[in-house]
Amino acid sequence: MRNNMTPILKDIILVGGGHAQVTVLKQFGMQPIPGVRLTLISPDAHTPYSGMLPGLIAGHYTYDQTHIDLAPLCQMANARFYQTEVLWLDPVAKLVFCKARPPIPYDLLSINIGSTPDPSTTPGAISHVLPVKPVAQFLKAWGKLKARVLDNPKSRIGVVGAGAGGVEIALSAQFALRAMLRKNNIHNSQPTFHLMTSGSEILSTHNARVRNAFMKILNRRGIDVRTEFHVAQVDEDGICGPAGNLPLDEILWLTGAYPPSWIRASGLDVNERGFMAIDENLRATSHPEIFGTGDIAGIKNHPRPKSGVFAVRQGPWLAKNLRRVILNQPLATYRPQSEFLSLLSTGDKYAVASRGKWYLEGSWVWRWKDSIDRKFMTSFNELPDMPAPPKPDIPVALTSKADHKFIDDLAMRCGGCGAKVGASVLSKALSELQIIQRDDVIIGLDPPDDAAVISVPEGKLIVQTVDAFRTMINDPYTFGKIAANHCLGDIFAMGADPQSATAIATLPAGLPEKTEASLRQMMTGAVEVLNEANCALIGGHTAEGQELSLGFAITGLIDATRLTRKANLKSNACLILTKPIGTGVIFAAHMRAKAKGRWVQQAIETACHSNATAARILHEHGTQTVTDVTGFGLVGHLTEMLAHSENIRADINIQSVPLLEGAQQVVAAGIVSSLQSANLDKRTQIQNLKEVENNPRFPLLFDPQTAGGLLAGVPKTNAERCLKALRSAGYIQAAIIGHTTGQVAPGSTITITGQSSS
């Protein structure tokens, strides 16, 4: 998203936001290689730090303190962030196949996705246990488990797996649940805990002094420890084994570590347990352009237990070797340490330290661990402001003979029609799109001509609109969806049905295959949205520029009797807003790497939510006056409605206006959209401006929205039914934000009520 005319020559794809890959992102952000583009693929916007998970469960840390926020980290590294799940690889074609999006090409690939316990190998377990990984799913389930324990304080809880993770989770969970019960004045009952392992001892990878220390702690805390306990089956009553049954109400599952099946299915070499086989350069033994780190990989001739400490140590080596491969330099050899510092917590701000045969314990050890963990997290979550990048100087090693003419020509790149993207690039990118066919499109993309030809059915009116903007996220596929959805908004606001669209796209300069891949990603996302709206893509124009941008001219059709406009608001109508506001400030903060990943993801989901169904519901409930809230912000678009309505004023309850998570925090930090100052000119329309301008929500009334919701005047008698229908249809934050009255005097047309600052 930064202004940069450096051509993209190599793509490094990072699969997974594990401990090693976040180091790669930070180091490449601090020292980028001109011509090299990074892309992170992860199903989650926040990656947990395993060393602090027990402390989070115990209640000593917050979610944000224990998770690395990937979105701002990618912004700092100028890396694209694709929030999706990898399904498999094609190492021959060098493609990553992901859930619900086009395949992603790579030159180098790095995998750091960790491992998970797999209860499916035990009959009944998959339906009755709670795996502790993936952590994001566990944390959601943990909250529900706590609620169940609150209803049944005498719950019997089993923890299967007595390695470091199992012991820490058992102690932390016990500490947290006891504290919860005390807080709720429940003192006479508490859950019982059972820790089980099929091995002959707990903490088998630690020294005897550590094991003895934890056995004393577990006994003192009343946790039943069962060694050589083999789980044969799990059912709703608990665990069944050769030694008998163990009745349990809750079962936490931490035994074993398994890789996803796509590692083996993709044709990568694996070890005897199915983990990716890598050499001492961290490269896949079967495919030298693929790297692997952390729990997902096993170094040949250097077996090590699955522990986050190895991924952390591998991070700098991975970054170094990715850089060296790109620059055709000898790779560095990584040899894992045979002994490492282990710091295990007991849930109650007490910890045990060990390395080899060395051992210490105490409250001060927990404070030491806490200091180390916080320092590590700060290094990724408190990112420095990056200086402007220097003029690019592409290393010779990065280019091939075939690239030289392209790079030489780039300096003399033409304007005008010479700036168009090549026909072969365009045709290849569009050839794979599944574009809907409409009978009223006479000439469109197939077969192409100098212009498209469409017909207008008898009795229909044509509705036309055009809009375009540059990308605000580093994901062309998702950006394509947002851009198409935004441009359709005006059509839906007027009650029309989209018929056809022509696109105008700008793409950064790059090798033809790189440009083609970006265009395919972006247009695939856009066409998915257009197809869903039954809107045929009939043509367009592509050109080179400094950054990605996309827009559409949309043609819609409507019966004259169904036309809704922004004019003619009536008195005594309820004002309904169908989506929350805040995309402007969230995306502005994201571009500065100052927005949390989950805030950005919610903003993206909101921007991708079509207004089509909302427009239909509003019409069904008698709405005649509708507009979509976009660049001018809520007050700006409301002012337009009032300006074209006779003698009408609006009363807005500022506390009823739905906001995106994080929007108010971003504004409080002084971050607003670049269009904010222009939109604030409309504050003169607010009658009680002095009373409300210091309200922390006030700036968001002027926040420009991307693919924002619909603002409608709904007859008061229908408003509650309309709101219920909207929420049932998925517009869960739709709200009645105010009402209209007859204008009693000339002058300002808006009054803001609800002045609580909460």
BELBELRA-V640779 format. One line per field, one symbol per residue. ss: DSSP state (@ for helix, = for strand, . for the rest). phi: phi as a letter, one per 30 degrees, with the letter a starting at -180 (. if undefined). psi: psi as a letter, one per 30 degrees, with the letter a starting at -180 (. if undefined). Layout:
ss=???
phi=???
psi=???
This chain:
ss=.......=.======...@@@@@@@@@@@@.....=======...===.@@@@@@@@@.....@@@===@@@@@@@...====..=====....====.....==..====....=..@@@.=.@@@@.==...@@@@@@@@@@@@@@@@@....=====...@@@@@@@@@@@@@@@@@@@@........=====...........@@@@@@@@@@@@@...===......===..====..====..====....=...@@@@....=.....===....==.....===.@@@===........@@@@@@@@@@@@@@@@@@@...............====.....=====..=====@@@@@@@@@@@@@@@@@@@..............@@@..@@@@@@@@@@.....@@@@=..@@@@@@@@@.........===.........==.....===========.....@@@@@@@@@@@@@@@@@@...============.=.@@@@@@@@@@@@@@@@@@@@@...==========...===========@@@..=.......=====...=.@@@@@@@@@.....@@@@@@@@@@@....@@@@@@@@@....====....@@@@@@@@@@@....======.....=...@@@@@@.......@@@@@@@@@@=..@@@@.....@@@@@.......======@@@@@@@@@@@@@......========.......====.....
phi=.ddacdddcbcccccjcddddddeedddddbdcejcccbccadbdbcdcedcdeddddjdbceddcbddddddddddhcdbcdacdcaccdddhbccbdhaddcdbcbbbcbcibbdcdddceiddcbbcddbddedddddddddddddddbdcecccbcjcdedddddeddddeddddddddcicccbadccbcbbdddadhdccdddddddddddddddicdcbchccdcabbdckccbedkcbdbcbbccbdibbddddddddjddbddcjdedbcdcicddcbddccbbiddbbdeibdbddadddddddeddddddddddechcdddccbdddbbdcbcccjchbbbcaaicdabakddddddeedddddddddcccddddddddedbddeddcceddddddddddcddchdddddedddddddddcdccdcbddcdbbdbddbdadbbccediccccbabaaaddcbcbddddeddddddddedddecidcdcbbccbbbbddaeeddddddddeddddddedddddhcddcllbbbdadbdbaabcccbbadedcdcbddidcdicccccdbdckdddddddddciccdedddddddddddddceddddddddcidcbbbcdbddiedddddddddcbdhbbbccddddddbdejdddddddicbdddeddddeddddcdceddcdcdddeeddcddcchddccbcceedcdddddddddddjcdceadclacbdddadkdcbbccidecd
psi=fkjjgkkjfkkkkjjkhleeeeeeeeeeeeiljkfkkkkkjkfkfkkkjeffeeeeefgflleefgkkjfefeeeeghkkjjjlkkelljfefhkkklkhllljllekkkkigalkkjfffkkfeffgljkfkkeeeeeeeeeeeeeeeefifgkjkkjjjhaeeeeeeeeeeeeeeeeeeeeghjffkllkkkkkkflfllhfglleeeeeeeeeeeeeggkkkjlhjkjelkaffbkklfgakjkkekjkjgklkkllffeeffgkklafgglkklafggkkffjfgklklafflkkkgiklljkfeeeeefeeeeeeeeeeeeghlklkkkjkkfklkkjklgfhhklkkljbfkklllefeeeeeeeeeeeeeefffiklkklkklkkjkkefflleffeeeeefefgklabffflkkeeeeeeefffkiklkkfgjekbfjllafllklljkkgkkkkklkllllkflhjeeeeeeeeeeeffeeeeegglkkelkkljkkklklkeeeeeeeeeeefeeeeeeeeeghjkkfaakklkaflklklkkkklkkkeffkklflhkllhkkjkkflllfeeeeeeeefghgkkefeeeeeeeeffjkgeeeeeeeefggkfjklkjbffleeeeeeeeefgkjhklkkkjfffjkkkkfeeeeefggkllffeeefffffffjeheffffgkffefffgkkkkhaakkkjkkeffeeeeeeeeefgfifgkljfalllkkfllbkfkkkligkg.
